[in-house]
Structure formats: C-alpha cells, structure tokens
Amino acid sequence: MDSRTKVLVAEDNPAVREFVERAIQSLGVSVTAVADGQQALDALDKEHYDVLITDIVMPNVDGIALALKAVRQYPDLKIVMISGYAQERMRAHNLDALVHRIIAKPFSLEEICDAVSDVIKISTEKQPKP
C-alpha cells in the first residue's frame, strides 16, 4: 500500500469506528475517522481522500446521502459501505454505480482490509504511473 493513500471513515459507533480505523492503518495508509456523515462532508471539503468507508445508518447525514453528495463533488472517490441492516444494504445496492463494495456487519478484520485493498487497487490502476 502507498502511505500517501488517504482513507476517511464515517461510523457513528465508537467501537466499530476504532476497529475500522486500526484495521485500515495496518495496511500502511493514512486514516481519518469521524462520527457521522456531516463530519465526513466537512473533512472532504478540507482534504483530499482516496477512499470513503461509511456506515449506512448514521445520525445527521446517513451513509447513502453522504455517498451521493461526496461522489457529486469528488467523482474519483472510492466508496465502501458497511451496514448491519439488510434493508439498508438493499438501498445501497441501488447505488451500484457509486459504491465499490458493501460489507455486512459484523465483519472481520480480513474482510474490511480486503475490501479497502481491492478498492485502492482499483484507484491506483486508473492513475498513470509516474
């Protein structure tokens, strides 16, 4: 992994947020973690991120609204969604063109790391090599 790769995590559950943050850091990339969709939008306005990992069900701005707004402003942003609610995962599947992966809770360290690794690979393959 490239240490210049930046991942933004939006998750309202502190334990899950910390788990995802540590898992992604183990890949050797930079991680910023926030507690809701509005904080994620604010972070995206301040800094460039390569990947957004977002819970679907969150207060203020939910993950689907976040994904729609984020992709409109940052079309190259790769999105991974996580959710423990089957019905919400179905809503996310309607966004197939925007969302690169959907992961069901509970997920393992390996599942979240594999998802991010795959998305980063997609992201870096599209960029020309220096």
Secondary structure, DSSP 8 states (H G I E B T S, - for coil): --TT-EEEEE-SSHHHHHHHHHHHHTTT-EEEEESSHHHHHHHHHHS--SEEEEESS-SSS-HHHHHHHHHHH-TT-EEEEEES-HHHHHHHHTTTTT-SEEEESS--HHHHHHHHHHHHHHHHHHS---
